[in-house]
């Protein structure tokens, strides 16, 4: 295999090797086996002030081996994928597992739970054939054409750092109970960070980025210009008094407030009693207007998957339905320890349904009137057991729906349950390049301190 030409996606020889390893592990004494074979290829061009600064070409191949031997379990991985070396690797791994303590909760998912419709890896239409036609010159052309320079309004552009990258990821999961599940996707990304200087010598930085599974959907032309505009908009911040404010959190950073909720519904946090949503299944802990869905089977969209890392088939489901918690995320192991029915291990394409009739963030700001618009979080922390949080924020003071001046070095504090129960409205502006489709969110009565 080592003499074969390396391709961007898994070859039949790669797949045959994984299947051989599965059989060999059983012959060497493993009662059950799961193997995940992955390959990724990434090309990157770095830019600095309108010129190419670096290039990178990275190929990664790995095989993860999960062994169930005499009631014991172990997980191992290697990137050395020659047959003879893998045989020795498997034998040593099995010998190691035999020395571990027994763990009766470890098992493969039952065959009826695993994906049956992920045979080719391309069922979700996440692989762009345009990837195969890209040349080094075309990549260079896209990267250089995305650059932007502006010096206006007494503001100087100090630095414009950008990166263009494209990648392909291909993974196959098989097990000793007949699982065969493959996922193949391409990704195209562009990102810029811009630093500007005002007339007094103060520096302000901001960023913008975009990503898409298909090259034609990548918004690369305006990315650097948006980063520059966002940086210039920060010039001239002013202090404000602390107090209770209506806060609108921009879609770009809204995941900061949702991810801790999703984590609290995760099996590991629940089993370790490290969650502020313990014993919450079926309870109405959030407002009536809040519905959050997992839509993992949406073809052609970032974050879509037909199966999780165990090979368990995904399905569209409500995470929170009109304020009621409808599911935990429990893999086979955690579910057994908690004596509960297993689900998938995590949400992959989360969608917060819009609240209200506001299409854009500007529509939401107009309806909200006076508020603080949060465009970024700067540090802070949250307590997974209590749900209390304290985050640094930056953004704008808004009066009458219009931005008045930038603000920074502010602090918002509270509790996630209380915060979400103060959800007033949302826009309908979630960015499709994100796996979490969270629109701009408006919360009432948020504690803000300077």
C-alpha positions, -999 to 999 in steps of 0.1 A, spaced: 0 0 0 28 24 8 39 23 -29 4 33 -42 -3 69 -53 -19 89 -25 -53 102 -35 -75 127 -17 -102 102 -8 -102 66 4 -93 40 -23 -106 5 -26 -71 -6 -13 -76 16 18 -110 1 24 -98 -35 18 -70 -29 44 -95 -17 70 -117 -47 64 -86 -70 67 -78 -53 100 -113 -60 113 -110 -97 104 -75 -100 118 -84 -84 151 -112 -110 155 -88 -138 146 -64 -126 173 -91 -128 200 -112 -97 200 -149 -106 203 -161 -72 188 -142 -46 168 -149 -12 154 -125 5 129 -126 40 117 -104 49 87 -100 85 79 -81 105 52 -79 143 48 -61 165 24 -58 203 29 -43 230 8 -37 265 23 -25 298 11 -17 325 37 -18 362 28 -3 393 44 -10 428 31 -21 416 -3 8 392 -10 13 355 -5 30 348 28 29 310 31 15 279 15 8 245 31 -2 211 18 -11 185 44 -22 149 40 -34 129 71 -44 93 72 -53 74 104 -68 42 116 -87 41 149 -91 7 164 -117 0 192 -115 -34 207 -138 -54 230 -119 -83 245 -131 -105 273 -153 -78 287 -126 -52 284 -123 -22 261 -95 -2 246 -91 24 218 -60 28 198 -49 48 167 -21 48 142 -11 66 110 12 38 99 -10 19 74 12 -9 61 -2 -44 64 26 -60 84 29 -31 108 -8 -30 114 -8 -67 123 18 -61 150 -1 -30 161 -34 -50 165 -17 -79 184 -1 -55 208 -33 -36 212 -52 -68 221 -25 -78 246 -29 -43 262 -67 -46 265 -64 -79 282 -45 -62 310 -73 -36 316 -101 -38 341 -134 -53 328 -160 -27 319 -194 -44 313 -210 -12 300 -188 -11 269 -204 -24 238 -211 -18 201 -245 -2 193 -271 -28 183 -273 -34 145 -308 -20 142 -295 15 154 -267 19 129 -268 37 95 -277 16 65 -278 44 40 -242 58 40 -226 34 16 -208 57 -8 -201 87 14 -217 111 -10 -254 106 -2 -256 140 14 -241 158 -17 -213 173 4 -185 165 -21 -179 191 -47 -164 177 -80 -149 212 -85 -123 202 -59 -108 177 -84 -102 205 -110 -84 229 -86 -48 237 -95 -21 255 -76 -26 285 -99 -63 286 -94 -59 285 -56 -34 313 -59 -57 333 -81 -87 330 -56 -65 339 -27 -49 370 -42 -82 382 -57 -98 382 -22 -74 408 -8 -86 443 0 -70 476 10 -87 507 23 -74 539 38 -102 564 45 -118 586 71 -84 592 87 -79 555 94 -49 535 83 -49 498 74 -20 484 94 -23 447 86 -45 425 66 -39 388 73 -59 362 53 -61 325 46 -77 306 18 -80 268 22 -97 239 6 -99 204 20 -114 170 15 -123 146 44 -133 110 39 -140 86 67 -152 50 69 -166 33 100 -170 -5 100 -176 -30 128 -178 -67 135 -216 -66 135 -218 -56 98 -217 -18 100 -204 0 69 -208 38 70 -189 63 49 -189 101 49 -171 122 23 -171 160 21 -152 190 8 -148 223 24 -137 257 11 -128 285 35 -116 321 35 -109 342 65 -93 376 72 -82 395 103 -76 432 98 -60 458 121 -65 495 116 -51 526 133 -70 558 141 -55 593 140 -45 590 177 -25 558 171 -50 535 187 -53 500 171 -85 481 164 -88 446 150 -117 425 136 -122 395 113 -146 380 88 -148 346 72 -169 322 51 -170 285 44 -190 262 21 -190 226 10 -190 239 -26 -165 263 -41 -192 282 -60 -210 291 -27 -179 305 -11 -182 343 -6 -145 351 -10 -147 384 -28 -160 405 0 -145 388 30 -115 411 34 -136 442 29 -160 431 56 -132 425 80 -118 459 73 -152 476 77 -158 457 110 -124 469 123 -130 505 113 -164 504 130 -147 499 164 -129 532 162 -140 556 189 -154 534 217 -171 552 246 -179 541 282 -214 535 293 -230 530 327 -237 495 340 -272 483 346 -299 461 331 -300 463 293 -318 446 264 -289 428 246 -289 417 210 -263 391 203 -251 389 167 -255 356 149 -218 354 143 -211 349 180 -245 336 193 -232 301 197 -214 313 229 -248 313 246 -262 281 231 -232 257 232 -232 255 270 -269 244 269 -261 217 243 -231 206 264 -254 203 295 -276 179 276 -246 157 267 -243 123 282 -208 127 297 -218 159 316 -251 143 328 -234 110 339 -207 129 358 -234 152 373 -216 181 358 -246 197 342 -271 224 351 -297 204 332 -297 173 353 -330 154 354 -345 178 329 -358 154 302 -394 162 295 -394 194 316 -404 229 304 -373 249 315 -372 273 286 -397 298 272 -426 287 250 -412 305 220 -379 285 220 -376 255 197 -343 240 188 -340 213 162 -312 189 151 -314 186 113 -284 164 105 -297 150 72 -300 182 53 -283 175 20 -256 199 9 -254 218 42 -224 222 66 -226 199 96 -249 173 80 -241 137 89 -259 104 83 -242 88 113 -222 96 145 -188 82 155 -203 49 166 -221 45 133 -255 52 148 -279 66 123 -288 103 128 -323 116 125 -341 149 126 -353 156 161 -364 183 184 -338 191 211 -361 217 228 -397 219 216 -416 250 228 -394 252 259 -396 215 267 -364 194 267 -370 165 244 -337 146 243 -303 139 258 -273 129 238 -263 95 250 -239 71 233 -241 34 239 -216 34 268 -230 64 287 -266 52 282 -258 18 297 -242 35 327 -272 57 332 -297 29 325 -313 49 298 -321 43 261 -292 54 239 -296 82 213 -269 98 190 -238 111 208 -243 148 199 -262 172 177 -245 180 144 -267 206 126 -285 226 151 -312 251 141 -329 277 165 -363 285 150 -368 322 146 -390 341 171 -409 370 156 -411 383 121 -378 400 118 -357 390 88 -324 407 94 -304 419 124 -312 455 115 -350 446 116 -345 432 150 -325 463 162 -352 486 149 -379 467 167 -358 465 199 -350 502 200 -325 509 228 -301 480 235 -265 469 234 -255 450 202 -229 423 210 -206 415 181 -180 396 200 -171 379 233 -137 385 250 -129 359 276 -150 350 306 -162 317 318 -193 296 327 -201 271 354 -214 238 339 -230 227 372 -249 259 380 -253 275 346 -239 308 358 -218 328 334 -196 359 332 -184 370 297 -166 400 284 -183 416 254 -178 443 227 -202 458 203 -223 490 200 -247 511 220 -279 513 201 -305 540 205 -338 540 185 -326 510 165 -294 528 153 -258 523 164 -246 553 184 -210 544 192 -188 513 198 -185 499 233 -159 475 247 -145 460 279 -181 454 292 -191 423 312 -224 405 311 -233 381 339 -262 358 347 -275 323 345 -283 305 312 -317 293 322 -327 329 333 -311 344 302 -329 321 277 -362 326 296 -357 363 289 -355 357 251 -376 384 235 -372 379 198 -347 368 171 -339 377 135 -338 351 108 -302 356 97 -283 325 107 -252 320 86 -253 288 65 -215 283 69 -220 275 106 -231 240 118 -251 258 145 -278 279 128 -284 304 155 -299 338 144 -293 371 161 -309 369 196 -325 396 217 -326 391 255 -343 414 280 -330 424 314 -294 414 311 -269 425 337 -241 446 322 -212 461 341 -185 484 329 
